[in-house]
Amino acid sequence: MISVPVELGERGYDVLVGPGASRALADVVRSGSARARRAALVTDEVVARQDWFSELDPGVPFTVHRVPAGEAAKRLATVESLAGALARSDFSRADVVVAVGGGVVTDIAGFLAATYHRGVAYCSVATSLLAQVDAAIGGKTGVNLAEGTNLMGAFWQPIGVLCDTALLATLPGREWSCGRGEMAKYTFLGLPSLAELPLEEQVARSVACKAAAVGGDERESGRRALLNYGHTLAHALEAEAQRTGRDVRHGEAVATGLVYAALVARRLGRIDDARVAFHRQVVRRFELWPGLPGPQGSWDHEELLAYMARDKKAQHDLTFVLDGPDGLAMVRGIERSAAAAALDDLEELGSMGEDR
């Protein structure tokens, strides 16, 4: 078992990584919420059906609250419904919310905990690769609006995170892709050989990379913002997919976003063709597609550009995390023509006949 600290002073906590980590849930609840009378376990319908779920023990009396599986559940109405259930059960500030699930569940449950009674304790049992390497770490919680992804949220740190790698054995293939997209991103944040490591070390090193960024920049005003590499287009793809009913997973969108960000950087003269090719190689190394999802020409570029302009990093402009001669950096005020041309470049890459 590997323990990775998230150094935030009094709000600091540990992330436990390895097979069987979920068995430490009662210890986390007791150590972080000594006065907790009970727990509310928030999970989705798929996770709740797993055999191991009935064995989870938070160490205090608890209730189970199920939400629908999938990104569509990540909305204010879901949080309102959960908060109402807590209120009807007289859930108090002395109690604890436990997220049990992937990134959607940890975002929903974290936002619930941040806003109910203006803040109650919560912890996470991360059950997907995406949650274990990214979503459950760092205290960013939130839900989507029709106008964009993660536009409503709060910074609210958990009291602990449990990344039980044994639970990943039941993940379907596309859920693995969700996590691999985030791990591909970490290649550009100082972890170039991540794909070659054993799974437990992949997760632990990803957690450590994110923990270092969070510890130095909790509210995303500096280095932590670099963790959004590839996410500007990714969030636009997710928002447009929700609007049109398409099935696009987060990690798949991030993989595309990484290559797109490289194409934008090349348009601005920050990197060369070889560096763009390296981005594509990294994405392929994690068994992901480097072009736009679906048939060529099936995405409305104007809609994507509109979503990107509303990205939470933007300040009435187009803002991207981009590669460059000194590594990743936040770049503001990018001309719309450059972003549009890079989308055309991305479409062209997708027509080059690579095996999918």
GUZA-730786 format. One line per field, with one value per residue (C-alpha): residue number from 1; residue in one letter; x, y, z. Coordinates in steps of 0.1 Angstrom, whole numbers, plus 5000, padded with zeros to 4 digits. Layout:
residues N
seq	NUM,... $
type	A,... $
xx	X,... $
yy	Y,... $
zz	Z,... $
END
This chain:
residues 356
seq	1,2,3,4,5,6,7,8,9,10,11,12,13,14,15,16,17,18,19,20,21,22,23,24,25,26,27,28,29,30,31,32,33,34,35,36,37,38,39,40,41,42,43,44,45,46,47,48,49,50,51,52,53,54,55,56,57,58,59,60,61,62,63,64,65,66,67,68,69,70,71,72,73,74,75,76,77,78,79,80,81,82,83,84,85,86,87,88,89,90,91,92,93,94,95,96,97,98,99,100,101,102,103,104,105,106,107,108,109,110,111,112,113,114,115,116,117,118,119,120,121,122,123,124,125,126,127,128,129,130,131,132,133,134,135,136,137,138,139,140,141,142,143,144,145,146,147,148,149,150,151,152,153,154,155,156,157,158,159,160,161,162,163,164,165,166,167,168,169,170,171,172,173,174,175,176,177,178,179,180,181,182,183,184,185,186,187,188,189,190,191,192,193,194,195,196,197,198,199,200,201,202,203,204,205,206,207,208,209,210,211,212,213,214,215,216,217,218,219,220,221,222,223,224,225,226,227,228,229,230,231,232,233,234,235,236,237,238,239,240,241,242,243,244,245,246,247,248,249,250,251,252,253,254,255,256,257,258,259,260,261,262,263,264,265,266,267,268,269,270,271,272,273,274,275,276,277,278,279,280,281,282,283,284,285,286,287,288,289,290,291,292,293,294,295,296,297,298,299,300,301,302,303,304,305,306,307,308,309,310,311,312,313,314,315,316,317,318,319,320,321,322,323,324,325,326,327,328,329,330,331,332,333,334,335,336,337,338,339,340,341,342,343,344,345,346,347,348,349,350,351,352,353,354,355,356 $
type	M,I,S,V,P,V,E,L,G,E,R,G,Y,D,V,L,V,G,P,G,A,S,R,A,L,A,D,V,V,R,S,G,S,A,R,A,R,R,A,A,L,V,T,D,E,V,V,A,R,Q,D,W,F,S,E,L,D,P,G,V,P,F,T,V,H,R,V,P,A,G,E,A,A,K,R,L,A,T,V,E,S,L,A,G,A,L,A,R,S,D,F,S,R,A,D,V,V,V,A,V,G,G,G,V,V,T,D,I,A,G,F,L,A,A,T,Y,H,R,G,V,A,Y,C,S,V,A,T,S,L,L,A,Q,V,D,A,A,I,G,G,K,T,G,V,N,L,A,E,G,T,N,L,M,G,A,F,W,Q,P,I,G,V,L,C,D,T,A,L,L,A,T,L,P,G,R,E,W,S,C,G,R,G,E,M,A,K,Y,T,F,L,G,L,P,S,L,A,E,L,P,L,E,E,Q,V,A,R,S,V,A,C,K,A,A,A,V,G,G,D,E,R,E,S,G,R,R,A,L,L,N,Y,G,H,T,L,A,H,A,L,E,A,E,A,Q,R,T,G,R,D,V,R,H,G,E,A,V,A,T,G,L,V,Y,A,A,L,V,A,R,R,L,G,R,I,D,D,A,R,V,A,F,H,R,Q,V,V,R,R,F,E,L,W,P,G,L,P,G,P,Q,G,S,W,D,H,E,E,L,L,A,Y,M,A,R,D,K,K,A,Q,H,D,L,T,F,V,L,D,G,P,D,G,L,A,M,V,R,G,I,E,R,S,A,A,A,A,A,L,D,D,L,E,E,L,G,S,M,G,E,D,R $
xx	5000,5013,5003,5006,5001,4983,5001,4976,4983,4952,4933,4959,4950,4964,4956,4960,4967,4968,4947,4924,4926,4888,4891,4906,4873,4863,4898,4895,4860,4870,4902,4888,4854,4857,4822,4804,4773,4766,4776,4758,4773,4767,4772,4758,4735,4763,4787,4759,4754,4790,4796,4823,4800,4780,4813,4821,4822,4824,4825,4793,4757,4751,4725,4731,4721,4722,4724,4721,4753,4770,4778,4741,4737,4763,4738,4724,4691,4710,4727,4694,4678,4706,4706,4668,4673,4700,4678,4649,4672,4685,4720,4742,4776,4789,4783,4803,4795,4813,4817,4819,4824,4842,4848,4811,4802,4832,4823,4787,4793,4821,4799,4771,4794,4808,4773,4751,4751,4778,4802,4804,4832,4835,4859,4861,4865,4876,4864,4875,4909,4899,4889,4920,4945,4927,4891,4890,4922,4926,4892,4877,4840,4812,4785,4777,4754,4739,4763,4794,4813,4821,4807,4792,4815,4835,4870,4863,4890,4882,4894,4909,4909,4911,4923,4916,4933,4917,4883,4896,4894,4857,4861,4849,4874,4861,4863,4900,4903,4889,4918,4944,4936,4945,4977,4987,4985,5009,5035,5038,5039,5071,5060,5073,5075,5042,5027,5055,5050,5029,4993,4997,5027,5010,4982,5005,5028,4998,4984,5018,5021,4986,4992,5023,5004,4975,4998,5014,4983,4951,4928,4942,4958,4992,5008,4977,4961,4986,4967,4940,4963,4941,4909,4898,4887,4879,4853,4839,4836,4818,4794,4785,4782,4756,4737,4736,4733,4767,4787,4821,4841,4863,4896,4889,4881,4913,4934,4920,4924,4961,4968,4946,4965,4997,4983,4973,5008,5023,5001,5015,5051,5056,5065,5074,5061,5082,5066,5031,5041,5053,5019,5002,5027,5019,4982,4987,5009,4979,4958,4938,4927,4945,4918,4883,4859,4835,4832,4852,4834,4807,4815,4803,4835,4816,4798,4832,4848,4818,4822,4859,4853,4832,4858,4863,4899,4889,4886,4864,4890,4903,4927,4947,4974,5000,5033,5063,5101,5100,5072,5036,5022,4989,4984,4956,4941,4946,4932,4900,4914,4943,4920,4897,4926,4939,4904,4908,4943,4928,4902,4930,4949,4918,4916,4952,4941,4956,4943,4915 $
yy	5000,5035,5066,5099,5131,5162,5189,5217,5224,5218,5207,5182,5145,5113,5093,5056,5036,4999,4967,4967,5004,5006,4986,5016,5036,5033,5046,5076,5085,5082,5101,5129,5132,5121,5135,5119,5101,5087,5087,5092,5070,5085,5061,5053,5025,5005,5007,4998,4965,4954,4925,4944,4974,4956,4950,4987,4997,5034,5025,5045,5040,5050,5054,5048,5074,5063,5086,5076,5064,5087,5123,5133,5129,5156,5185,5208,5188,5158,5177,5193,5159,5145,5176,5172,5135,5146,5173,5149,5126,5154,5150,5175,5192,5165,5138,5127,5123,5094,5093,5058,5058,5074,5110,5119,5106,5122,5156,5154,5142,5167,5196,5183,5182,5217,5233,5214,5233,5254,5225,5191,5165,5141,5114,5093,5057,5062,5032,5042,5049,5085,5091,5075,5094,5127,5135,5124,5143,5180,5192,5205,5196,5206,5200,5209,5234,5232,5260,5241,5216,5222,5258,5253,5241,5247,5239,5216,5192,5157,5142,5113,5094,5057,5044,5006,4994,4959,4975,4985,4948,4952,4984,4982,4992,5027,5035,5025,5051,5078,5074,5069,5102,5119,5098,5108,5144,5137,5128,5166,5174,5154,5117,5106,5068,5064,5039,5014,5011,4986,4998,5007,5028,5045,5056,5066,5087,5104,5112,5125,5147,5162,5165,5185,5209,5212,5216,5246,5262,5250,5275,5271,5305,5293,5259,5239,5254,5234,5203,5215,5207,5193,5201,5233,5213,5183,5202,5217,5182,5169,5198,5195,5157,5163,5187,5164,5130,5117,5093,5109,5099,5123,5106,5102,5139,5148,5127,5147,5179,5172,5169,5199,5220,5210,5221,5255,5258,5250,5277,5302,5292,5278,5242,5225,5195,5170,5181,5177,5142,5134,5144,5120,5092,5098,5095,5063,5049,5050,5033,5064,5081,5114,5129,5141,5113,5099,5105,5132,5165,5155,5182,5218,5239,5271,5254,5241,5275,5290,5264,5270,5308,5300,5277,5285,5295,5321,5358,5371,5355,5322,5308,5276,5257,5253,5236,5257,5260,5262,5236,5241,5276,5294,5315,5341,5362,5336,5348,5330,5324,5304,5282,5277,5268,5243,5226,5222,5208,5183,5172,5167,5145,5124,5118,5104,5068,5057,5025,5031 $
zz	5000,4991,5010,4992,5013,4999,5019,5027,5063,5085,5054,5044,5039,5027,4995,5000,4969,4964,4964,4995,5002,5006,5038,5055,5051,5088,5099,5076,5088,5125,5121,5100,5116,5152,5160,5131,5142,5107,5071,5038,5011,4976,4947,4913,4903,4886,4916,4940,4922,4927,4952,4971,4977,5004,5023,5027,5063,5072,5109,5118,5109,5073,5045,5008,4982,4945,4916,4879,4863,4837,4830,4826,4864,4871,4874,4900,4901,4914,4941,4951,4954,4975,4998,5003,5013,5038,5053,5057,5077,5099,5085,5104,5102,5125,5099,5068,5031,5015,4977,4963,4926,4897,4887,4883,4918,4935,4918,4928,4964,4969,4957,4979,5009,5001,5000,5024,5057,5041,5044,5059,5059,5030,5018,4987,4977,4941,4920,4885,4870,4862,4898,4912,4891,4889,4898,4934,4943,4950,4962,4929,4930,4907,4882,4846,4830,4796,4787,4797,4818,4855,4855,4889,4917,4948,4962,4991,5003,5014,5047,5028,4995,4990,4956,4958,4926,4930,4922,4888,4877,4868,4847,4811,4784,4778,4815,4813,4785,4807,4832,4805,4789,4822,4826,4790,4803,4831,4805,4799,4836,4844,4842,4807,4815,4833,4808,4814,4852,4871,4877,4914,4907,4877,4901,4929,4907,4891,4925,4937,4906,4912,4950,4944,4922,4946,4976,4960,4944,4960,4942,4907,4903,4891,4886,4893,4862,4842,4852,4827,4798,4770,4788,4770,4739,4760,4780,4748,4733,4764,4765,4728,4732,4760,4738,4708,4727,4716,4737,4745,4776,4795,4789,4752,4750,4769,4745,4716,4736,4741,4704,4697,4722,4704,4671,4686,4700,4666,4650,4674,4668,4703,4692,4659,4639,4658,4691,4676,4665,4700,4714,4690,4700,4737,4731,4711,4738,4761,4735,4727,4694,4687,4664,4669,4680,4655,4617,4601,4598,4623,4649,4646,4649,4657,4687,4699,4697,4716,4744,4746,4750,4781,4796,4833,4827,4801,4809,4780,4757,4744,4770,4767,4786,4758,4753,4745,4747,4785,4789,4797,4803,4805,4774,4772,4744,4717,4683,4674,4639,4653,4674,4644,4621,4647,4646,4609,4614,4638,4613,4587,4611,4616,4578,4575,4577,4610,4625,4650 $
END
